[in-house]
């Protein structure tokens, strides 16, 4: 571990030696001494952790030296050492960024050592926070958070990349379990706001009578049970990102208040008249068609257009082809690492069984299925018998009665066209039919629609 670097800047030789000696008693501290501001500033590029600075130096006032240090590197902590006890001077220096102001006295040794020790603890804590922040950002890089190589997921990556460099509102759509929150986190942790909070609120999980307090906060005594002041999620997410999941479930009355908060960039806690300015990016997610909700009167049109920006559609797992196997192996490895066990092989027949299932619960369901299969496996391999679905639904399992052969054929072809994003060549190849068959079915369907 690198030593904790402390610069002692003091023109009085006796006092300089006194401070240096007391600090050097800690073997983890590396001390350097300076008798002028000029000599000290010439070595500022070495970025010491702490500077003890005499307020009155022969060549420069301590206030000016403090300003230069903070302009160069705000992370360097400065402790002012002075003979005078004027409160106004101390307050001014603290406002300029000094960590502490210590008056020269008999007990200066203990005060100085305590202050330096507090700074060191604080710096270690900040280092841990920085490390954790880097780990979180690494975790939510595109490759680590949203796993896959299919064309549909590559389109998601492209849209996330477009979202990270600006503050445009983002709406993430998709079925339950497709990874909408992961996409929101990938945007936040790769954006300029990455060092500030990511705050997620599941609107559907909070009773409608509590959601206003959750978002905007409340004052003590604002309502029965409000025993203390609470800041809302808008304030928590200041300078960061507020993720509103299942926005389509929000009550119409609250939608009006949300709209005002977005327009004015300010909130008012329940029970207060004080306006609180907020600066947070809004990302919303829904499994519903919001435009349809607007037309049916369940979602405000003005709020819809306020939120309307970049739309990212998370594809269902059944449309991600080989990503199913990539994800399955990833979840198996992660489960085995967490439980300190050997990673079993996913056999070809097990892979085929996974590929033939439609996954109504999407990625979330796949994770549960392969984790259970890992537990049930023997001989260090996962077989098709270890793969158990909550229902026996296959990729396409239409009802037998009530449909003609023509209707069955049309539905199958449309399903595979959707899977291959309307690429007729790929759909025909997988179905082992000619292009003309697909064109004929689609043309006949159009004729039927026109009749």
Buried (B, 14 or more C-beta within 10 A) or exposed (E): EEEBBBBBBBBBEEBBEBBBEBBEEBEEBBBBBBBBBEEBBEEBEEEBBBBBBBBEBEEBEBBEBBEBBBEEEEEBBBBBBBEEEEEEBBEBBEEBBBBBBBBBEEEBBEBBBEBBEEBBEEBEEEEEEEEEEEEBBEEBEBEEBBBBEBBBBEBBBEBBEBBBEEBEBBBBBBBEBBBBBBBBBBBBBBBEBBEBBBBBBEBBEBEEEEBBBBBBBBBEEBEEEBEEBBBBBBBBBBEBBBBBBBBBBBBEEBBEBBBBBBEEEBBBBBBBEEEBEBBBBBBBBBBBEBEEBBEEEBBBEEBBEBBEBBEBBBBBBBBBBEBBBBBBBBBBEBBBEEEEEEBBBBBEEBBEBBBEBBBBBBBBBBBEBBBBBBEEBEEEEBBBBBBEBEEEEEBEEEEEEEEEEEEBBBEBBBBBBBBBBEEBEBBBEEBEBEEEEBEEBBEEBEEEEEE
